[in-house]
Amino acid sequence: MSLQTSTLNHMMKTSLREGQLNDARVYFDNNPTYRDVVSWNMMISGYVKSNQIHIARQLFDEMPERDIVSWNTLLLGLQKDKDQESTYQLYLQLQSSGLRPTSYTFSIVVSSVLGTVFNVLVPQFHAKIVSLGHHTSVYVGSALMRGYTDLGDHSALYCVFDDIVNKDMSLWNALILGYMELGLTDEAQKAFNRMPKKDVVSWTTLVDGYLKNNEVERARYIFDEMDEKNVVSWTAMITGYVGTDKCLDAIELFIQMMRLGPRPNQHTFASVLAACAKHSELLTGQQVHASLLKHGINIDIVLATAFVTMYAKCGDIEAAYCIFKEMPGKNLVSWNSILGCHARHGRGRAALDDFEKMINSGLQPNHITFINVLSACAHAGLVEEGERIFGCMGKTYGIQPEKEHYACMVDLYGKAGNLDKAKSLIECMPFEPDIVVWGALLGACGLHSDFEFGSNAANELHNLEKNHPAAYVLLSKIFGERGVWNSLTDLKQIMESKHMKKQKSGSWIG
């Protein structure tokens, strides 16, 4: 390499290390004579790291000569861009180029297809990996194990693991994780027991796996057996309790963590706030808030959103809105949280106003956004506004209404007494109505004591879920108010014979 080329590459490397991508590009453009494959690779890598994949691809296509680093760098960029088809096409071009793919190549391309329709290519990649002798690589093996987990093939998962002679802890952890994701908790436990050495990641993977398979007691047993627990371990157990509606256990464990464990992070606080929200523990939520402020912990957008949800669900709408207004860089989750807050508290106008502010901020709504806004309209009796929002979903935003949105509209019409419109909407739905839709109509019939529509809704609800108590409870209300005593007596006898209990009050929409 000539002195000039060496100098150019050094100057480019320095600029890229300091985050000065534009300066590096100036050096690159102004010295075409001294460029080599390293210069090109550095620029492609710089654009990949800055997520400007289209420019990286342009440079790659212009390269007079490529090495395997060039191909791997662009493959990594396409993987980051979640462009599975282009990743696979580039991999095919690499095979035709005469260059030999490396272990790193295969770890990229296998990882790129996970969770997509392209995961069917995993066995094809595996065959090529074996033919090139890369099947003993830990990195490739880990990627293949994730691939076969994605395909639900536990036999191939273990075969890949078994082919690797020098197994490290990360590979054992990958096997445990794969078994847990496939619901094979006993196999995961056996693999854990066979591990020559275990680290905190191994234990935490086992705990988290049991929690995700709803084996909470086994998870807590393993958690208590851990000699070393880090913040991830504690957070996993707390989050698992919240996910299985054991919110008081989550709060108690959080208090124990504050006393004995490591310092909680944002994810820990977000989980315990979710527990407070689910169990309406406003005082505990306020104490968590005070603790965060006392210790000077940064309240990022995830944590701020968790506070909004907690205060809203615990009934302190003013505190929720105050936190929301102070949030910098609100994202869609944040907006959906405050819109849901308005819906729960019947603040229809406020929901519509904030919906407009969200749109004006440049964010695009999703299906949750519309559920919240339509629900807010239903609770506030804003029929025309709800119709307008429902109508613009597909026309303006390209979001086709789902059953939940139709249920919101049925609830909206029903609460306003427009039962004919509610029934007509159900009849023209592009799919079969479910329990939530019929339940919304039945609730409206109970509100307005409409026997005809109520009986029809109750029958449909009964067909979908036999002996649903809501059907009997609301029909008994209608019969009683209309003085149909014989029918009411029959209903009571049916309820007693089925050992039904009246449901706690709640909304069909949420």
N, C-alpha and C positions, 0 to 999 in steps of 0.2 A: 504494500500500500504506500503510495507516494506521500510526501510530507503534506502536500496541499489537501489530499483526501483525509489524512489523519487530522489535520487542523479543522477542516469542515465538520467532521464527525464529532470532534471534541466540542466545538462551539454549539452544534445542534444539541448534543447530549446535555450540556450545561443549561441551555435554554429550556429544554423539555423538563429537566429535573426541577427547575424553578417555576414551572407552570407557564412558561412563555411560549406557547405553541405558535403564535403568529411570528415571533422573532425567529424561531427555528425554521419556519416556512420561508422567511425572507432569505436566510442563509442558503437554504436548499434551492430556491428558485434562481438565486443570483450566481450560483456556482455549478451549472450543469455539467461542466467538463470533469469536475472532481467527485461527482457522485459515484458511489458504489452500492452494492446490494444492502449494505449496512445502513447507509443514508436513507434509502427508500424504506427499509423496515422500521427505522426510527420514526419517520413521518407517519407511516401507516399506524404504528403503535400509538403515537401521540393522538391521532384522530379517533382511534378506537377508545382510548381512555377518556376522551372528552365526549364520547357518545355521538360523534359525527361520522357515522358508519358509511354514509353515502360518499363522503369525500375520501375515506379510507379505501373504498371500493374503486373509486376513480383512479387513485394513485396505483393501486394494485394492478388494474387493467393496463396502465401505461408503462409498467415496469419492463425494461428491456430484458431483465434476467431475474428469476425468482429462485430462492432456496426454500427449504422446508419451514424456516422461521416465517417467511412471507405468508405462506399458506396458513400456518397455524395462527398467526396473528389475525388475519382476516376471518378465519373460521371462528375465533374467539369473539370477534366483533359481531358477527352475524348471530352467534349464540346469545350474546348480551342483548341484541336487538330483537330476540325471540322470533327470528325469521328462519323457521325450521326448513322450509322448502329450499331457500337459497343456501342454507348450510349444507344440506344434502347434495344439492347440485354442485357446489364448490368441491365437496368431498369427491364426487365422481370425476370432476375435472382434474383433481389432484392425482387420482389413480391413473388417469390417462397421460399425465405429464412426464412420467418416467421416474418421479421422485418417490421415495419409500415413506409411507406414513409412519409417524413415531407413536410411542405410547401416549404422548400428550395429545396428538391428533385424535386418537380414538376416545380419550377421556372427554374431549370437547364435543365430538359429534354424538357420542352416546348420551351425554348429559343434555344435549340440545333437544332431543326428542322426548324427554321425560314429560309425562302428563299431556301428550299430544297424540293425534292420530298417527303420527310417524313412529310411535313406539314399537310398531310391528316390525320395524327394521332392526331391532336389537339383536335377534338371532342371526341376521345377515352380517351385522357388524362383528358379532362374536365369532362367526366362522372365519372371517377375514383376519381377525385378531389372532386366532389360533394358528392360521396358516403362516402368519408373519412372526410367530413366536413371542407375541406380546402378552399372552394369557397369564404369564407369571408375574406381571407387573401389579403392584398393590393399587396404583392409581387407576389403571384400567379395570382391575377387578372390582374396585369399589363402584366405579361407574356402571359396569355390567350388572352388579348386584342390585343397584338402584333400578336399572332397566328391567330386570326380571321381576322385581317387586312391583313395578308399575304394571307389568303384564299379568301379575298374579300367579307366577310360576315359581312355587317354592322349591321344587326339585332342581330346576336350573339355577336358582339362587344359591343353593348349597353346592352344586357342582362347580360353579365359578369359585366359590370360597375354597373348596377342597383342592382345586388345581393350583392354588398359590402355596408354595412351600414355606416361604418366610412370612408367616402371618404376624402382623403387628396388631396393637390394640385397636387401631382405627378400623381394621378389617373385621375384627371380632365385633366391634360396636356396630358396624354396618350390617353384619349378620343378625344381631339382636334387633336392630331397628327394622330390618326387612321382615323378620318373623312377626314382630309386633304390628307392623302396618298390615300384614296379611291376617291378623287375628290369631296367630299361632302362639299364644302366650306361653304354653307349656314348653314348646320348642325353644322359644326365646330364653326361658328360665334355664333349660338344660344347657344351652350354649353359654349363658352367663356363668353357670357353675363349672363349665369346662375351661373357662379362660385361665391361662397360666398366670396372667396379671390383670388387675382391674384398676381403673382410675375413676375419678369422680364422674367423668363422661359416661362410663359404662353403667355405673349405678343410676345416674340420672336418666339415661336412655331406658333402662328397665322400669323405673318409676313412671316416667312419662308414657311408656308403652302400656302399662297396666291401666293408667288413668284413661287413655284414649280408647281402651277396650272395656271401659266401665267396671273394672275390677279395682274399686277404690280401696277396699280393705287390704288387698295384697300390696297395692302401691304404698299405702301408709306403713305397712310392715317393713317393706324394703327400705323406705325412707328412714324409718327409725333405726334400722340396722346400719345405716351409713356411718362410717367413722369420720368422714370428711364431707361436709356439705358446703357448696358454694351458693352464690346468689341465684344461679340458674336452677339448682336443685330445689331450693325453697320456693322459688317462683313457680316452678313446674307443679309442685304439690298444691300450692295455693290456687293456681289457675285450674288445676284438675278438680279441686273441690267446687270452685265456682261453676265449672262446666257441668257438674253433676248435681247442681242445686244444693250443695251442702255449704251454704253461705256462712253459717255461724262457725262451722269448722274452719273455713277459710280465714275468717276474721280472727279466731282464736290462734291459729297457726301464725298469722301475721304478727300478732301481739308477741308470741313466743319468739319469732324471728327478730323483732325489734329488741328483745331482751337478751337473747342468746346468740343469734346468728349474725351473718354479715350484713352490711348496710344494704337496704333494699334499693333497687334501681327503678327506673321509670315503668318498666313492665310489671314489677311487683306491685307498685302503687296503683297502676291501672287495673290490675286484677282485683285487688282488695276494694277498690272503688266500685268495680262491677258487682262485687259481693254486697257492698252497702246498698247499691242501687236495687238489686234484686230483692233484698230483705228489708228495704226501707229503713236502713240504719243511718238516719241523718246525723245523729250525734257522733257516731264513729267516723262517718265521712268528714265531718267538720274537724274532728281531731286529727285525721290524716292530713287534711289541708293545712292545719296549723303546724303539724310536724314538718311538712315540706317547706313551709315558709321559714320556720325556725332554723332548719338546717341549711337553708339557702340552696335547696335542690332545684335545678332548672326545670321549669314546667314547660315541656315541649308541646307540640300540637296534639300528640296522642294523649298525653296526660291531661291537657286542658279539655279535650273532648270528653275524656272519662269523667272529669269533674262536672261538665255540663250535663251529661247523662245522669250522673248520681244525684245532683241537686234537683234536676227535673223530676226524676222518678220518686224522689223523697218529698216532693211537694213544694220545694223552695224555688219557684219559678224566677223570682227576682235575682237570686244568687246565680242561677244557671245563666240567665241572660247577661248579667254583668260580666261573668267570666268570658262568655262568648264574644261580647263586644270588644273585649281587650285582647282577644287572640290575634296574633300577627299571622298573616299567610294562611287564612282559613282554607281547608281543603273540603272535598265533597263529603267526607265522613263528618266533619264538623258541622257543615250546613244541614246534613240529614239529621244530626243529633238535635239541633235546635228546632228544626221543623217537627221532629217527633215530639219534642217537648211542648211545642204549641198545640199539637194534635191532642196529646193527653190531657191538656188543661183547657181545651175548648176555645183556644185563641185562634179562630179562623182567620180573622183579618190580619193578625200579626204573621201568621203562616204565609198568607198570600204576599204580604209586603216583603218578607224575608226571601220568599221564592224569587220575587222580581230582583231583589238585590243580588242574590246568588247568580242569576242569569246575567245580570249586568256586570258582574265581576269576571265573566268569561268562562265560568265553569258550566259544564254540561250536566244536566240532571240524569239520574239513573232510575231504575224501577222503584227503589226504596224511596227516593225523593217524592215520587208521585203517590205512593201509598200514604206517606206522611201528610202531604198537602190535601189529598182527597179525604183522608180521615179527619183532618182538621176542619174541612168544609162540612163534613157530615155532622160533627159534634156541634158546630156553630149554626147549622141550618142554612148554609150558603149554597143553595141549589144551583142557581145560574152560574156562580163562580166555579162550582165543582164540575158542572157540565162543560164549561169552557176549558178547564184544565184537562179533563178527561179527553176532550176532543183534540187538543193540541199534542197529545202524547205522540201519536204516530205521524201526524201531518207535519209538525214542526221539529220534533226531536228524534223521529225514527224509532221510537220505543213502542212496540206493540203491547197493548194492555194484557195483563195476565189475570188469573183468577182472583188474586188479591185485589186488583184494581176494580174488577167488576163487583167484588164483595163490598168494597168501599162505596161504590155508586148505589148498590142495592140498599146499603145502610143509609146513605144520604137521602135517597127517595123515600125509604121506609120511615125514617124519623120525621120527614116533612109531611108524611101522610099520603104521599104519591105512590100508593101500592100498585096501581095499574102500571105505572112507568117501571117500577121495580120488577114486576113480573114480566113485562115485555122485554126488559133488558136481559133477564135470565134466559128467556126463550130465544133470543137472537145471539147469545154467546157462541163464539166459535169452538167451544169445547164443552164437555159435560160439566154442569155445576157440581161443586163439592160440598162438604159439610159446612164450610165457612160461608159459602154463598147462601145455601138454604137456611143456615142458622141466622144470618143477617135478616132474611125475609121473615123468618119465624119470630125473631125478636121484635121486628116492626109490627107484626100482626098482634103480638102480645101488648105492645104499647098502645095500639089503636083498637084493641079488642075486635079484630076482624076474624070471624069464624071461618069464612070460606077460604081465604088465602092461607090462614093459619093451619087449617086441616091439611091442605095440599102440601104446604111446606113441611109440616110434621111428618106426613107420609113419605116424602122424598128423603127427609133426614133419617127416618127410620129404616128406609131401604139401604141407605149408605152405611149406617151404623146401628145395628139392632139395639133396641132398648136404650137409646140415648136419653138420659134423664131430662135434658132441656126440652125435648119434644113434649113430654108429659107435663112438666112443670108449667110451661107457657100455655099449653092447651087447657090445663086445669084453670089457669087464670082467666082465659077467654070464656070457658064454659061458665065459671062462677059469675063473671060480670054480666053474662047474657042470661043467667038464670036457667041454664040447661043442666038441672041438678042430676038427672039420671046419668047423663054422660059423665058428669063430674065424679059421681060415685063409682062408676065403672073404671075411670082413670085411676082413682085412688086405690082401688082394689088391685089394679094391674101393677101400680108402683110398689105396693106393699108386697105383692107376690114375687116381684123381681128384686126385692130388698134394695130399692133405689133410694138414694139420698139426694136432697136438693143441692145443686151445685152452688159453690160460692159465686157471688156476683162477678161479672167480668164482661169484657167486650168480645164480640165475635171477630172484630177487626184487629184489636190489639192497641 
